[in-house]
Amino acid sequence: MVATILPAFKAYDIRGKVPDELNPELAANIGRAFASVYSLKKVVVGRDIRLSSLALVQALTSGLMEMGVDVLDLGLCGTEEIYHAAFSMESAGVDGGVVVTASHNPADYNGMKFVVKGARPVTGEYGLQEMARLITGDRLQAPAAISGNLSVLHNKEEYIRHLLGYIQVGKLQPLKIVVNSGNGCAGTIIDLLEGHLPFQFVKVHHLPDGSFPHGVPNPLLPEKRAETTRAVLDTGADMGVAWDGDFDRCFFWDEKGNFIEGYYIVGLLAREMLKKTPGAKILFDPRLTWNTLEQVREAGGVPIMTRTGHAFIKERMRLEDAAYGGEMSAHHYFRDFGYCDSGMIPWLLVAALLSREGMKLSDLVTDRMAAFPVSGEINSRVADPDAIIARIEEKYRDGQKDYTDGLSVAYDQYRFNIRKSNTERLLRLNVESRGDAPLMMEKTEELLALIR
């Protein structure tokens, strides 16, 4: 199998240890293979703040240009800046994009995410496996007779203008917002937005720093949340926002310093998007569903459940022409953003909502959290995931089942989803109930006993 030869090639992207699994030599070959598989003419590239990213993007660029591809280098950027360039510059001939990033992976990792024309994602099934076969089989095409050209494109004005188009700047109130970039790439964008907004930003770990002096930014981990909580409380901020390294995910804290599970943000953003596009279709993943279903239906939208994972959601969003899609893992997708995920649009929408309604963030989510308490995603490393899922399916055989992604089982007062990780021998469990936190906790412990 390809994976045993090139372990960095994953289901949706490339990720591996540097230099053992990903290095400049392989990066150059990846550029050659990407150009060959998709017959590319003009590609945008960019990189995150990791210390290995510059050498990798230079090698990748060399491989692309060798195949006659013109390259536009965005320099240091977030993943969504590559998405934006890919769909907004399609008329200018851009037919592909690559960002060198490992997002929230450990510091000694790096990786790449790919899109083709219109910011459509490249996955293992559709392109990555073929690229790996070309590289491992020594079947890369010969270099083009004329090499491609390299242009530097560090102007972010069009991207900033696009972000501001989701809100009415003139109606915003002067909120105080803690922004924790985790020494990733988000701080640069906050600085560029700052001059257009009436907000006071409290900047935490703001400067890009690939040495990760405060650890790799991943606010999905509970131990990474305390600093943002403390900053919100110490400064009396209206809310807190933090990002992972390439800022394709954003995370929220209310004015009391409480972390808000991404699940409840999905319902909040769904209602916001339905104000802009009444009756629109809204996508969500199967891990936690009841709050989103209720919110979307009450707001007059059409809820559609789809498989977890950015490639599946983007494909379904295009198929349904959905206005918005949200995952509880803090990925938020927007039709007007090329059906791609953004870590900047969500917080702008929430800030605009707070300004318009004159409410606290806690007021907007506390009732929802009480109505549908959740376990949070619990990961368990197991020897035989399939056997455990079969055991659980048998025990809860009288529940209403769904197999959109893993196994979901629903009863009148609680439901759960259990699914395998795409990359590890992990089972991921999520449990929710209808207003009954003790029942949710009881069922969580019951399921964990079966799993572990």
Secondary structure, DSSP 8 states (H G I E B T S, - for coil): -HHHH-TTB-SSSEEEETTTTS-HHHHHHHHHHHHHHHT-SEEEEEE-S-TTHHHHHHHHHHHHHHTT-EEEEEEE--HHHHHHHHHHTGGGT--EEEEE--TTS-TTEEEEEEEEGGGEE-BTTTBHHHHHHHHHTT------SS---EEE----HHHHHHHHTTS-GGG----EEEEE-TTSSHHHHHHHHHTTS--EEEEES-S--TT-TT----TTSGGGSHHHHHHHHHHT-SEEEEE-TT-SSEEEE-TTS-EE-HHHHHHHHHHHHHHHSTT-EEEE-SSS-HHHHHHHHHTT-EEEE--SSHHHHHHHHHHHT-SEEE-TTS-EEEGGGTTEE-SSHHHHHHHHHHHHHT--HHHHHHHHHHHS-B---EEEE-S-HHHHHHHHHHHTTTSEEE-SSSEEEE-SSEEEEEEE-SSSSEEEEEEEESS-HHHHHHHHHHHHHHH-
